[in-house]
Amino acid sequence: MSDRVKAFAPASIGNVGCGFDVLGLCLEAPGDEIEAWLTDEPGVKINSITGDDGRLSLEAEKNTAGIAIASFLSVTDQSKGVTFDLHKKMPFGSGLGSSAASAVAGAFVANELFGRPLTRQELIVHALEGEKFASKSAHADNVAPSMMGGFTLARGEEPFDVATIPVPAELRIVLIYPHVEINTSDARGIIPTEVPLKKAIRQWGNVAGLVTGMAKSDFGLIGRSLEDVLIEPHRAKLIPGFEELKAAALDSGALAFSISGSGPTCFALTYNEHLAQAIGTAMGNVMKSKGIDYTLYHSKVNQEGPKILTS
């Protein structure tokens, strides 16, 4: 056991195109940080939050990290308490799994404080309690990759399965975050509740193709399969310049292009650094032409997930 621990939990791409609510990719950056310490008083308390512009509650039961820690304590050691500082270092409503990163950081740091009684896979259910509070549903497509690292499949709820799928070492991710905010619940509200069988067949074929392509390092299959015929057509309307961004990325050599989570962040996949730079420049030029501020992120697939920070 440690009396005080500081940890980082990374952002993630939910859905990964065709894998709505089930597939996720872990990113190297951005992410959230938590510094937590044990107290003699049971329960969870938030000492401070930075980087949130005052938007988050200091009440632990209304904070994704606080909820995740409380859930962890409920099945482990309730004789001690946890107090923490949360440092938000990623944007809200960006489609990068901000609430999931906080929840993962909370569950992870609590586990470290108590000497790692649970595995990372076991910690997912506690992080999901926090994610459920933030997004009103317990989908694990952000929590699973943020906690486990890599490319993950989260299947079902009872029983709940999480699998990590191999990815090509050369895979590179280019993300563009237009500085507009999309509420996850709003983005879910525009999705149809019923879909035509023909489209459903195409979609689950794409999911199987994407997973197979990743596992076999088949970039052609990855590019053909990372196609979302069910969700993207509806959510794309919320993202300024989406069609132009997609065309710019593909014309610059991207394997595929889609929306990260609920958006507005979009991502492209490629297989080398030179192409990644060209894709990022092309997407940035689209945003500049529309007068929209943006942030570019370049990342490999983060195989580590959350980690302890030494300073």
C-alpha positions as a LaTeX table, in Angstrom:
\begin{tabular}{lrrr}
\hline
Residue & $x$ (\AA) & $y$ (\AA) & $z$ (\AA) \\
\hline
Met1 & 0.00 & 0.00 & 0.00 \\
Ser2 & 1.07 & 3.60 & $-0.68$ \\
Asp3 & $-0.08$ & 6.64 & 1.26 \\
Arg4 & $-0.04$ & 8.95 & $-1.78$ \\
Val5 & $-0.12$ & 8.22 & $-5.52$ \\
Lys6 & $-0.24$ & 10.35 & $-8.67$ \\
Ala7 & $-1.53$ & 8.75 & $-11.87$ \\
Phe8 & $-2.39$ & 9.53 & $-15.50$ \\
Ala9 & $-5.26$ & 8.04 & $-17.53$ \\
Pro10 & $-5.35$ & 8.53 & $-21.30$ \\
Ala11 & $-7.95$ & 9.71 & $-23.77$ \\
Ser12 & $-9.52$ & 7.20 & $-26.13$ \\
Ile13 & $-11.47$ & 6.82 & $-29.35$ \\
Gly14 & $-14.87$ & 5.28 & $-28.78$ \\
Asn15 & $-16.75$ & 3.33 & $-31.48$ \\
Val16 & $-13.73$ & 3.34 & $-33.85$ \\
Gly17 & $-16.06$ & 3.87 & $-36.77$ \\
Cys18 & $-18.27$ & 0.82 & $-37.18$ \\
Gly19 & $-18.00$ & $-0.51$ & $-33.60$ \\
Phe20 & $-20.67$ & 1.62 & $-31.91$ \\
Asp21 & $-20.42$ & 1.26 & $-28.11$ \\
Val22 & $-18.15$ & $-1.81$ & $-28.34$ \\
Leu23 & $-14.78$ & $-0.93$ & $-29.94$ \\
Gly24 & $-12.21$ & 1.47 & $-28.51$ \\
Leu25 & $-8.64$ & 2.67 & $-29.13$ \\
Cys26 & $-6.32$ & 4.02 & $-26.44$ \\
Leu27 & $-4.37$ & 7.22 & $-27.21$ \\
Glu28 & $-1.03$ & 8.48 & $-25.93$ \\
Ala29 & $-2.42$ & 11.97 & $-25.20$ \\
Pro30 & $-4.27$ & 13.95 & $-23.98$ \\
Gly31 & $-5.45$ & 12.58 & $-20.62$ \\
Asp32 & $-6.33$ & 13.36 & $-17.01$ \\
Glu33 & $-4.21$ & 13.25 & $-13.88$ \\
Ile34 & $-5.18$ & 12.43 & $-10.30$ \\
Glu35 & $-3.15$ & 12.76 & $-7.11$ \\
Ala36 & $-4.76$ & 10.83 & $-4.26$ \\
Trp37 & $-3.95$ & 9.95 & $-0.68$ \\
Leu38 & $-5.32$ & 7.75 & 2.07 \\
Thr39 & $-7.18$ & 9.22 & 5.03 \\
Asp40 & $-8.30$ & 7.77 & 8.35 \\
Glu41 & $-11.82$ & 9.03 & 7.71 \\
Pro42 & $-13.78$ & 6.59 & 5.49 \\
Gly43 & $-15.31$ & 7.79 & 2.23 \\
Val44 & $-14.20$ & 9.85 & $-0.76$ \\
Lys45 & $-13.46$ & 13.57 & $-0.82$ \\
Ile46 & $-12.27$ & 15.92 & $-3.55$ \\
Asn47 & $-9.64$ & 18.39 & $-2.38$ \\
Ser48 & $-9.42$ & 20.37 & $-5.64$ \\
Ile49 & $-10.08$ & 20.29 & $-9.37$ \\
Thr50 & $-8.02$ & 22.19 & $-11.93$ \\
Gly51 & $-8.47$ & 22.69 & $-15.66$ \\
Asp52 & $-12.27$ & 22.47 & $-15.62$ \\
Asp53 & $-13.13$ & 26.19 & $-15.58$ \\
Gly54 & $-15.33$ & 25.53 & $-12.57$ \\
Arg55 & $-17.63$ & 23.16 & $-14.45$ \\
Leu56 & $-17.18$ & 20.08 & $-12.27$ \\
Ser57 & $-18.67$ & 19.48 & $-8.85$ \\
Leu58 & $-16.42$ & 19.16 & $-5.81$ \\
Glu59 & $-18.91$ & 16.66 & $-4.41$ \\
Ala60 & $-17.39$ & 13.21 & $-4.90$ \\
Glu61 & $-20.76$ & 11.59 & $-5.57$ \\
Lys62 & $-21.23$ & 13.93 & $-8.56$ \\
Asn63 & $-17.79$ & 13.38 & $-10.09$ \\
Thr64 & $-16.83$ & 10.45 & $-12.30$ \\
Ala65 & $-13.51$ & 9.87 & $-10.54$ \\
Gly66 & $-15.13$ & 10.14 & $-7.12$ \\
Ile67 & $-17.86$ & 7.68 & $-8.07$ \\
Ala68 & $-15.30$ & 5.21 & $-9.42$ \\
Ile69 & $-13.25$ & 5.41 & $-6.21$ \\
Ala70 & $-16.36$ & 4.96 & $-4.05$ \\
Ser71 & $-17.35$ & 1.91 & $-6.12$ \\
Phe72 & $-13.87$ & 0.44 & $-5.63$ \\
Leu73 & $-14.00$ & 1.02 & $-1.87$ \\
Ser74 & $-17.40$ & $-0.67$ & $-1.65$ \\
Val75 & $-15.88$ & $-4.03$ & $-2.59$ \\
Thr76 & $-12.44$ & $-3.67$ & $-1.02$ \\
Asp77 & $-11.32$ & $-1.78$ & 2.10 \\
Gln78 & $-13.84$ & 0.61 & 3.65 \\
Ser79 & $-11.84$ & 1.29 & 6.82 \\
Lys80 & $-9.79$ & 3.98 & 5.07 \\
Gly81 & $-10.85$ & 6.92 & 2.95 \\
Val82 & $-9.45$ & 8.56 & $-0.19$ \\
Thr83 & $-9.01$ & 12.28 & $-0.89$ \\
Phe84 & $-7.82$ & 13.47 & $-4.28$ \\
Asp85 & $-6.89$ & 16.35 & $-6.56$ \\
Leu86 & $-8.15$ & 16.03 & $-10.15$ \\
His87 & $-6.29$ & 17.77 & $-12.96$ \\
Lys88 & $-8.40$ & 17.91 & $-16.12$ \\
Lys89 & $-6.06$ & 18.08 & $-19.08$ \\
Met90 & $-8.45$ & 17.31 & $-21.89$ \\
Pro91 & $-11.43$ & 19.15 & $-23.37$ \\
Phe92 & $-15.06$ & 18.54 & $-22.43$ \\
Gly93 & $-17.52$ & 17.32 & $-25.04$ \\
Ser94 & $-14.71$ & 16.57 & $-27.49$ \\
Gly95 & $-15.37$ & 12.91 & $-28.25$ \\
Leu96 & $-12.06$ & 11.91 & $-26.64$ \\
Gly97 & $-13.49$ & 10.13 & $-23.60$ \\
Ser98 & $-12.93$ & 12.89 & $-21.03$ \\
Ser99 & $-15.35$ & 11.50 & $-18.44$ \\
Ala100 & $-14.00$ & 7.98 & $-18.96$ \\
Ala101 & $-10.41$ & 9.12 & $-18.45$ \\
Ser102 & $-11.33$ & 10.69 & $-15.09$ \\
Ala103 & $-13.22$ & 7.55 & $-14.02$ \\
Val104 & $-10.34$ & 5.29 & $-15.07$ \\
Ala105 & $-7.84$ & 7.51 & $-13.26$ \\
Gly106 & $-9.96$ & 7.31 & $-10.12$ \\
Ala107 & $-10.33$ & 3.53 & $-10.11$ \\
Phe108 & $-6.67$ & 3.03 & $-11.06$ \\
Val109 & $-5.25$ & 5.34 & $-8.38$ \\
Ala110 & $-7.46$ & 3.81 & $-5.68$ \\
Asn111 & $-6.24$ & 0.35 & $-6.62$ \\
Glu112 & $-2.64$ & 1.54 & $-6.33$ \\
Leu113 & $-3.26$ & 3.12 & $-2.92$ \\
Phe114 & $-4.56$ & $-0.17$ & $-1.57$ \\
Gly115 & $-1.81$ & $-2.37$ & $-3.00$ \\
Arg116 & $-3.48$ & $-3.51$ & $-6.26$ \\
Pro117 & $-6.08$ & $-5.94$ & $-4.91$ \\
Leu118 & $-7.92$ & $-5.92$ & $-8.26$ \\
Thr119 & $-6.82$ & $-6.55$ & $-11.82$ \\
Arg120 & $-7.30$ & $-3.88$ & $-14.46$ \\
Gln121 & $-10.12$ & $-5.89$ & $-15.97$ \\
Glu122 & $-11.83$ & $-5.99$ & $-12.57$ \\
Leu123 & $-11.38$ & $-2.21$ & $-12.25$ \\
Ile124 & $-13.39$ & $-1.58$ & $-15.41$ \\
Val125 & $-16.74$ & $-2.14$ & $-13.68$ \\
His126 & $-15.86$ & 0.52 & $-11.09$ \\
Ala127 & $-14.78$ & 3.04 & $-13.73$ \\
Leu128 & $-18.02$ & 2.28 & $-15.57$ \\
Glu129 & $-20.00$ & 3.49 & $-12.55$ \\
Gly130 & $-18.44$ & 6.91 & $-13.07$ \\
Glu131 & $-18.99$ & 6.81 & $-16.82$ \\
Lys132 & $-22.61$ & 5.87 & $-16.26$ \\
Phe133 & $-23.11$ & 9.05 & $-14.21$ \\
Ala134 & $-21.58$ & 11.24 & $-16.92$ \\
Ser135 & $-23.13$ & 9.75 & $-20.05$ \\
Lys136 & $-26.27$ & 8.13 & $-18.57$ \\
Ser137 & $-25.28$ & 4.73 & $-19.99$ \\
Ala138 & $-22.72$ & 2.08 & $-19.10$ \\
His139 & $-21.03$ & 1.59 & $-22.47$ \\
Ala140 & $-17.35$ & 0.69 & $-22.14$ \\
Asp141 & $-15.93$ & 1.71 & $-25.51$ \\
Asn142 & $-13.92$ & 4.51 & $-23.84$ \\
Val143 & $-13.39$ & 3.06 & $-20.36$ \\
Ala144 & $-12.05$ & $-0.29$ & $-21.63$ \\
Pro145 & $-9.25$ & 1.06 & $-23.86$ \\
Ser146 & $-8.33$ & 3.78 & $-21.38$ \\
Met147 & $-7.98$ & 1.17 & $-18.62$ \\
Met148 & $-6.49$ & $-1.73$ & $-20.60$ \\
Gly149 & $-4.57$ & 0.09 & $-23.32$ \\
Gly150 & $-4.57$ & $-0.94$ & $-26.96$ \\
Phe151 & $-7.55$ & $-1.77$ & $-29.17$ \\
Thr152 & $-10.42$ & $-3.26$ & $-27.18$ \\
Leu153 & $-13.71$ & $-5.01$ & $-27.68$ \\
Ala154 & $-16.28$ & $-4.67$ & $-24.87$ \\
Arg155 & $-19.03$ & $-7.25$ & $-25.28$ \\
Gly156 & $-22.37$ & $-7.26$ & $-23.46$ \\
Glu157 & $-23.16$ & $-6.65$ & $-19.82$ \\
Glu158 & $-24.21$ & $-10.00$ & $-18.32$ \\
Pro159 & $-21.66$ & $-11.51$ & $-18.49$ \\
Phe160 & $-19.38$ & $-8.61$ & $-19.37$ \\
Asp161 & $-16.35$ & $-9.41$ & $-21.54$ \\
Val162 & $-13.42$ & $-7.21$ & $-22.53$ \\
Ala163 & $-10.86$ & $-8.41$ & $-25.05$ \\
Thr164 & $-7.69$ & $-6.68$ & $-26.26$ \\
Ile165 & $-7.05$ & $-7.10$ & $-29.97$ \\
Pro166 & $-3.55$ & $-6.89$ & $-31.53$ \\
Val167 & $-2.84$ & $-3.91$ & $-33.79$ \\
Pro168 & $-0.10$ & $-3.30$ & $-36.36$ \\
Ala169 & 2.96 & $-1.67$ & $-34.80$ \\
Glu170 & 3.07 & 0.82 & $-37.68$ \\
Leu171 & $-0.46$ & 2.12 & $-37.10$ \\
Arg172 & $-0.67$ & 5.87 & $-36.59$ \\
Ile173 & $-3.69$ & 7.94 & $-35.54$ \\
Val174 & $-4.25$ & 11.57 & $-36.53$ \\
Leu175 & $-7.02$ & 13.39 & $-34.71$ \\
Ile176 & $-8.49$ & 16.83 & $-35.25$ \\
Tyr177 & $-10.56$ & 18.47 & $-32.54$ \\
Pro178 & $-12.60$ & 21.44 & $-33.84$ \\
His179 & $-13.19$ & 23.77 & $-30.91$ \\
Val180 & $-16.91$ & 23.21 & $-30.71$ \\
Glu181 & $-18.60$ & 21.12 & $-28.04$ \\
Ile182 & $-21.04$ & 18.27 & $-28.63$ \\
Asn183 & $-22.95$ & 16.84 & $-25.70$ \\
Thr184 & $-22.86$ & 13.04 & $-25.67$ \\
Ser185 & $-26.54$ & 12.75 & $-24.78$ \\
Asp186 & $-27.48$ & 15.06 & $-27.67$ \\
Ala187 & $-25.35$ & 13.03 & $-30.08$ \\
Arg188 & $-27.03$ & 9.82 & $-28.92$ \\
Gly189 & $-30.48$ & 11.38 & $-29.24$ \\
Ile190 & $-30.25$ & 11.81 & $-33.02$ \\
Ile191 & $-29.46$ & 8.13 & $-33.66$ \\
Pro192 & $-32.36$ & 6.04 & $-35.01$ \\
Thr193 & $-33.54$ & 3.25 & $-32.72$ \\
Glu194 & $-34.21$ & 0.90 & $-35.65$ \\
Val195 & $-32.03$ & 0.19 & $-38.68$ \\
Pro196 & $-32.62$ & $-1.68$ & $-41.96$ \\
Leu197 & $-31.35$ & $-5.25$ & $-42.00$ \\
Lys198 & $-29.22$ & $-4.58$ & $-45.10$ \\
Lys199 & $-27.32$ & $-1.83$ & $-43.30$ \\
Ala200 & $-27.00$ & $-3.92$ & $-40.14$ \\
Ile201 & $-25.41$ & $-6.75$ & $-42.14$ \\
Arg202 & $-22.95$ & $-4.32$ & $-43.71$ \\
Gln203 & $-22.10$ & $-2.86$ & $-40.31$ \\
Trp204 & $-21.41$ & $-6.12$ & $-38.50$ \\
Gly205 & $-19.37$ & $-7.28$ & $-41.49$ \\
Asn206 & $-17.30$ & $-4.12$ & $-41.12$ \\
Val207 & $-16.80$ & $-4.76$ & $-37.39$ \\
Ala208 & $-15.57$ & $-8.29$ & $-38.09$ \\
Gly209 & $-13.39$ & $-7.03$ & $-40.94$ \\
Leu210 & $-11.84$ & $-4.27$ & $-38.82$ \\
Val211 & $-10.99$ & $-6.64$ & $-35.97$ \\
Thr212 & $-9.54$ & $-9.18$ & $-38.41$ \\
Gly213 & $-7.60$ & $-6.51$ & $-40.29$ \\
Met214 & $-6.06$ & $-5.21$ & $-37.07$ \\
Ala215 & $-5.13$ & $-8.68$ & $-35.82$ \\
Lys216 & $-3.57$ & $-9.67$ & $-39.18$ \\
Ser217 & $-1.93$ & $-6.27$ & $-39.91$ \\
Asp218 & $-3.92$ & $-6.14$ & $-43.13$ \\
Phe219 & $-4.06$ & $-2.40$ & $-43.85$ \\
Gly220 & $-6.25$ & $-2.85$ & $-46.90$ \\
Leu221 & $-8.87$ & $-4.69$ & $-44.88$ \\
Ile222 & $-8.63$ & $-2.08$ & $-42.11$ \\
Gly223 & $-9.27$ & 0.70 & $-44.60$ \\
Arg224 & $-12.22$ & $-1.04$ & $-46.25$ \\
Ser225 & $-13.80$ & $-2.07$ & $-42.95$ \\
Leu226 & $-13.56$ & 1.14 & $-40.93$ \\
Glu227 & $-16.85$ & 2.33 & $-42.41$ \\
Asp228 & $-19.84$ & 3.35 & $-40.31$ \\
Val229 & $-23.13$ & 3.16 & $-42.22$ \\
Leu230 & $-25.38$ & 3.47 & $-39.15$ \\
Ile231 & $-24.18$ & 6.26 & $-36.85$ \\
Glu232 & $-21.81$ & 8.49 & $-38.81$ \\
Pro233 & $-24.39$ & 9.76 & $-41.34$ \\
His234 & $-26.42$ & 11.26 & $-38.50$ \\
Arg235 & $-23.64$ & 12.57 & $-36.25$ \\
Ala236 & $-21.67$ & 14.04 & $-39.17$ \\
Lys237 & $-24.31$ & 16.77 & $-39.40$ \\
Leu238 & $-23.20$ & 18.08 & $-35.99$ \\
Ile239 & $-19.56$ & 18.49 & $-37.03$ \\
Pro240 & $-18.61$ & 21.61 & $-39.04$ \\
Gly241 & $-16.81$ & 20.72 & $-42.26$ \\
Phe242 & $-17.08$ & 16.97 & $-41.74$ \\
Glu243 & $-17.28$ & 15.99 & $-45.41$ \\
Glu244 & $-14.41$ & 18.30 & $-46.31$ \\
Leu245 & $-12.31$ & 16.89 & $-43.46$ \\
Lys246 & $-12.98$ & 13.35 & $-44.59$ \\
Ala247 & $-12.12$ & 14.12 & $-48.20$ \\
Ala248 & $-8.92$ & 15.94 & $-47.17$ \\
Ala249 & $-7.77$ & 13.02 & $-45.03$ \\
Leu250 & $-8.50$ & 10.34 & $-47.62$ \\
Asp251 & $-6.99$ & 12.40 & $-50.45$ \\
Ser252 & $-3.82$ & 12.73 & $-48.35$ \\
Gly253 & $-3.45$ & 8.97 & $-48.05$ \\
Ala254 & $-5.43$ & 8.03 & $-44.95$ \\
Leu255 & $-6.56$ & 4.43 & $-44.72$ \\
Ala256 & $-9.87$ & 5.49 & $-43.19$ \\
Phe257 & $-11.59$ & 8.42 & $-41.48$ \\
Ser258 & $-14.39$ & 8.62 & $-38.95$ \\
Ile259 & $-15.77$ & 10.33 & $-35.85$ \\
Ser260 & $-14.16$ & 9.81 & $-32.47$ \\
Gly261 & $-16.93$ & 8.90 & $-30.05$ \\
Ser262 & $-19.73$ & 11.44 & $-30.23$ \\
Gly263 & $-17.50$ & 14.02 & $-31.93$ \\
Pro264 & $-16.62$ & 16.68 & $-32.86$ \\
Thr265 & $-13.13$ & 15.14 & $-32.85$ \\
Cys266 & $-12.50$ & 13.10 & $-35.98$ \\
Phe267 & $-9.67$ & 10.68 & $-36.64$ \\
Ala268 & $-7.76$ & 9.20 & $-39.53$ \\
Leu269 & $-5.63$ & 6.05 & $-39.60$ \\
Thr270 & $-2.42$ & 5.62 & $-41.53$ \\
Tyr271 & 0.72 & 3.49 & $-41.42$ \\
Asn272 & 3.65 & 5.95 & $-41.38$ \\
Glu273 & 4.70 & 9.25 & $-39.84$ \\
His274 & 5.16 & 11.07 & $-43.15$ \\
Leu275 & 1.59 & 10.41 & $-44.21$ \\
Ala276 & 0.35 & 11.28 & $-40.74$ \\
Gln277 & 1.90 & 14.74 & $-40.98$ \\
Ala278 & 0.40 & 15.34 & $-44.41$ \\
Ile279 & $-3.05$ & 14.21 & $-43.25$ \\
Gly280 & $-2.92$ & 16.50 & $-40.22$ \\
Thr281 & $-1.90$ & 19.48 & $-42.35$ \\
Ala282 & $-4.71$ & 18.84 & $-44.83$ \\
Met283 & $-7.36$ & 18.56 & $-42.11$ \\
Gly284 & $-6.03$ & 21.69 & $-40.40$ \\
Asn285 & $-6.33$ & 23.63 & $-43.66$ \\
Val286 & $-10.03$ & 22.72 & $-43.83$ \\
Met287 & $-10.63$ & 24.18 & $-40.38$ \\
Lys288 & $-8.60$ & 27.28 & $-41.20$ \\
Ser289 & $-10.71$ & 27.85 & $-44.31$ \\
Lys290 & $-13.81$ & 27.87 & $-42.12$ \\
Gly291 & $-12.33$ & 30.09 & $-39.44$ \\
Ile292 & $-12.66$ & 27.38 & $-36.79$ \\
Asp293 & $-10.00$ & 26.93 & $-34.13$ \\
Tyr294 & $-8.77$ & 23.37 & $-33.75$ \\
Thr295 & $-6.21$ & 21.12 & $-32.09$ \\
Leu296 & $-4.32$ & 18.32 & $-33.81$ \\
Tyr297 & $-3.16$ & 15.18 & $-32.01$ \\
His298 & $-0.79$ & 12.56 & $-33.40$ \\
Ser299 & $-0.60$ & 9.24 & $-31.60$ \\
Lys300 & 0.46 & 5.64 & $-31.78$ \\
Val301 & $-1.87$ & 3.13 & $-30.20$ \\
Asn302 & $-1.15$ & 3.44 & $-26.47$ \\
Gln303 & $-0.59$ & $-0.12$ & $-25.26$ \\
Glu304 & 0.03 & 0.91 & $-21.63$ \\
Gly305 & $-3.18$ & 2.63 & $-20.53$ \\
Pro306 & $-3.06$ & 4.40 & $-17.15$ \\
Lys307 & 0.28 & 4.81 & $-15.42$ \\
Ile308 & 1.88 & 6.06 & $-12.23$ \\
Leu309 & 3.52 & 9.49 & $-12.44$ \\
Thr310 & 6.69 & 10.06 & $-10.45$ \\
Ser311 & 6.39 & 13.82 & $-10.18$ \\
\hline
\end{tabular}
